[in-house]
Amino acid sequence: METIKRFLDDEGKIKIWPKKKELKIEILKYLSTKFEYDKNYVEKEVNVIIEKWHTFNDFFLLRRGMIDYKFLCRTRDGSNYWRNREE
């Protein structure tokens, strides 16, 4: 958490998207902790959670990143999302 602290505001919201890949991954890992294990989400719910935890208005970037790095999984058709236990 210390490595990403400067990218978060006082409420723990992501305020800046880092340039370095390693930091991006840490930010995505942090964001994934806002999702519960063993719970399915629809895309709209995922977007609401992401929107709540960042301030730069790009939920698509964050959602796609969490999927790409396997912090979140989704069905092929994108109808269900869930937090990956293996990450």
N, C-alpha and C positions, 0 to 999 in steps of 0.2 A: 504493500500500500504506500509505503514511503516514496517509492520510485515514481508514482503517478500523482502524488499529492499536489504538485504544482499545476496539474491539469484539472483539478476539481475546485469548485467554489466552497464557500463555508457550509453549505448544505449537503455537500458530497455530490453535487451535480457536475457532470463533465462540461467544462467551459471551453476547452481548447482541444482540438484534434492534433495529436503529436505528428511530427514528421517521420520519426524513426519507427521502423517496423516493430521492433521489440516493445516499444512503449505503446504502440497501437494495440498489440496483442494483450498487454497488461490492462489497458483500458477496457477492451472487450471482455476480458476475463472478469474484471470488476463489475461491469454492467450485467454480465450473465448471472451474477449472484443476486440480482433483483428478481430473478425468476425462481419459482419453486420447482423442486424435483417432483417427479410423478404427477405432474399436472399438465394437461394439454391446453394450449392457447390457440385462439384463432388469430389471424394476422392483425386484426383491429386491436385486440388486447395486447399483442406484442408492441404495436406502435404506441399505444397509450403508456405502457411501462417505460419504453425508451424515451418518449417525449417527456415524461416526468423526471428522468434522470440525466438530461442534458440540456444545454442552453443555446446551442448553435443551430438548431432547427434542421437537422438532417438525419431523421430516423431511418431513412433508407440506407445510408452509408453504414450506420451502426448495426442495423438488422442483417444486412448482407455480410458484414464482417463477422458477426457472431456465427452465422451459418458457415461461411467459408472456413473459419478456424475451428468449427465443430463445437462451439460452446452451446449453440442451439442446433437442434435438428428439426427437420420438417418433412412432411409427406411430399411426394412428387408434385402433387397438384397445389401445394402451398396452403391446404385447408387446415392443417394442424401443425403446431410447433411445440417443442418441449425442450427442457434443459437436459443436456447430455451429461449423464453420470460419469462417463469415461474421461471427461476433460477436467 
